[in-house]
Amino acid sequence: MTSYQRALDEVGHQSFDEHGQRLTVDRIAERMAVAPHRLRKSLSAYDEAHPLNAALVVALTHATKNLALVRYFAEACGCVLVELPKVNPANIDVLAQAGTAAREFADVLAEAGKALADGRVSRDEALAFRRQTDEAITALATFALLMERKAGIAPPADVVVSHGGAL
């Protein structure tokens, strides 16, 4: 069985609802508003005659909350899937900062790849990598500070702190 077939099999047979109950293909199809017999054939790891329509991947992922298929596609393309936290609108700043931190880390990986592409790392490449790493560290520190503010253990963003305390 290929990795793709395993991902299909996992989505079709190892997806669970919010109560921990296994989702049958019929229940998944109902959530997606598609015909169960067609979805069953498409999710079969052994039925290559009825491939899954790529247009259904997002709906299938939302219906099952199972990331196996999109994780397969990401990994097959040399990427890493990072699920962002789900937050209520009052905490959308957390989601934005999580995205920033994830993008900065992706930039670090890209910079490392560029530096290592020819088998050696030049001084300029090492310095560029350091800049990207510093940006990622800053993004993560900002994320941590945001979470501390949400917990009430760090001063609000509009408070300036000096050596003598808050101004």
C-alpha positions as CSV (number, residue, x, y, z in Angstrom):
1,M,0.0,0.0,0.0
2,T,1.4,3.4,-1.0
3,S,1.6,6.4,1.4
4,Y,-1.3,7.9,-0.5
5,Q,-3.4,4.8,-0.1
6,R,-2.6,4.7,3.7
7,A,-3.7,8.3,4.0
8,L,-7.0,7.6,2.3
9,D,-7.5,4.5,4.5
10,E,-6.8,6.5,7.6
11,V,-9.3,9.2,6.7
12,G,-11.9,6.7,5.8
13,H,-11.4,4.3,8.7
14,Q,-9.7,6.2,11.5
15,S,-11.6,9.5,11.8
16,F,-13.6,10.4,14.9
17,D,-16.3,12.9,15.8
18,E,-16.2,15.4,18.6
19,H,-17.5,12.7,21.0
20,G,-14.7,10.2,20.1
21,Q,-17.0,8.0,18.0
22,R,-15.5,6.6,14.8
23,L,-16.9,8.2,11.7
24,T,-18.3,5.8,9.2
25,V,-17.9,6.6,5.5
26,D,-21.7,7.1,5.5
27,R,-21.4,9.7,8.3
28,I,-18.5,11.4,6.5
29,A,-20.5,11.5,3.3
30,E,-23.4,13.0,5.1
31,R,-21.2,15.8,6.6
32,M,-19.9,16.5,3.1
33,A,-23.3,16.3,1.4
34,V,-21.9,13.7,-1.2
35,A,-23.2,10.3,-2.2
36,P,-21.9,7.6,0.3
37,H,-21.3,5.0,-2.4
38,R,-19.0,7.3,-4.4
39,L,-17.1,8.4,-1.3
40,R,-16.7,4.8,-0.2
41,K,-15.1,3.9,-3.5
42,S,-12.8,7.0,-3.5
43,L,-11.6,6.2,0.0
44,S,-10.8,2.6,-0.7
45,A,-7.1,2.1,-0.7
46,Y,-7.6,-0.7,-3.1
47,D,-9.9,0.8,-5.7
48,E,-7.7,2.8,-8.1
49,A,-10.6,2.9,-10.7
50,H,-12.4,5.6,-8.6
51,P,-9.8,8.2,-7.4
52,L,-10.8,10.9,-5.0
53,N,-11.6,14.1,-6.7
54,A,-9.0,16.6,-5.5
55,A,-11.7,19.2,-5.2
56,L,-13.1,17.2,-2.2
57,V,-9.9,17.1,-0.2
58,V,-10.7,20.3,1.8
59,A,-14.3,19.3,2.5
60,L,-13.2,15.8,3.5
61,T,-10.6,17.2,5.8
62,H,-13.1,19.5,7.4
63,A,-15.7,16.8,7.7
64,T,-13.3,14.3,9.4
65,K,-10.9,16.7,11.2
66,N,-8.3,14.1,10.0
67,L,-5.2,15.7,8.5
68,A,-3.7,12.4,7.1
69,L,-4.5,13.3,3.4
70,V,-3.3,16.9,3.5
71,R,-0.3,15.8,5.6
72,Y,0.5,13.3,2.8
73,F,0.3,16.0,0.1
74,A,2.5,18.4,2.1
75,E,5.2,15.8,2.8
76,A,5.1,14.6,-0.8
77,C,5.8,18.2,-1.8
78,G,8.7,18.5,0.7
79,C,6.7,20.6,3.1
80,V,5.6,20.3,6.7
81,L,2.0,20.8,7.7
82,V,1.5,23.0,10.7
83,E,-2.0,23.2,12.2
84,L,-2.7,26.6,13.6
85,P,-4.5,26.9,16.9
86,K,-8.3,27.4,16.8
87,V,-9.2,30.5,18.7
88,N,-12.2,32.6,19.3
89,P,-12.4,36.1,17.7
90,A,-11.2,37.8,20.9
91,N,-7.9,36.0,20.6
92,I,-7.3,36.3,16.8
93,D,-4.0,38.0,17.7
94,V,-2.8,34.7,18.9
95,L,-3.6,33.1,15.6
96,A,-1.8,35.9,13.7
97,Q,1.3,35.6,15.9
98,A,1.3,31.8,15.6
99,G,1.3,32.2,11.8
100,T,4.1,34.7,11.9
101,A,6.2,32.4,14.1
102,A,5.5,29.4,11.7
103,R,6.5,31.5,8.7
104,E,9.7,32.7,10.3
105,F,10.7,29.2,11.1
106,A,9.9,28.2,7.5
107,D,12.2,31.0,6.4
108,V,15.0,29.6,8.7
109,L,14.6,26.2,7.0
110,A,14.6,27.8,3.5
111,E,17.8,29.7,4.4
112,A,19.5,26.6,5.6
113,G,18.5,24.8,2.4
114,K,20.0,27.6,0.3
115,A,23.2,27.6,2.3
116,L,23.6,23.9,2.1
117,A,22.6,23.4,-1.6
118,D,26.2,23.4,-2.9
119,G,27.5,21.3,0.0
120,R,29.3,24.1,1.8
121,V,28.3,27.1,3.9
122,S,29.9,30.5,3.1
123,R,30.4,33.3,5.6
124,D,27.6,35.3,3.9
125,E,25.3,32.3,4.0
126,A,26.0,31.7,7.7
127,L,25.2,35.4,8.4
128,A,22.0,35.3,6.4
129,F,21.0,32.2,8.3
130,R,21.7,33.9,11.6
131,R,19.5,36.9,10.6
132,Q,16.6,34.5,9.7
133,T,17.2,32.6,13.0
134,D,17.1,35.9,15.0
135,E,13.8,36.8,13.3
136,A,12.3,33.4,14.2
137,I,13.5,33.8,17.8
138,T,12.0,37.3,18.0
139,A,8.7,36.0,16.6
140,L,8.6,33.1,19.1
141,A,9.5,35.5,22.0
142,T,6.7,37.8,20.8
143,F,4.3,34.8,20.8
144,A,5.4,33.9,24.4
145,L,4.9,37.5,25.5
146,L,1.4,37.6,23.9
147,M,0.5,34.4,25.8
148,E,1.8,35.9,29.0
149,R,-0.3,39.0,28.5
150,K,-3.4,36.8,27.9
151,A,-2.6,35.1,31.2
152,G,-2.2,38.5,32.9
153,I,1.4,37.9,34.0
154,A,3.0,40.4,31.6
155,P,2.3,44.1,31.3
156,P,-0.1,45.2,28.5
157,A,1.4,46.2,25.2
158,D,0.7,49.9,25.8
159,V,2.7,50.0,29.1
160,V,6.3,51.1,28.8
161,V,8.6,49.4,31.3
162,S,11.8,51.2,32.4
163,H,14.4,50.3,35.1
164,G,12.2,51.9,37.7
165,G,9.0,49.9,36.7
166,A,6.0,50.9,34.7
167,L,5.6,54.5,33.6
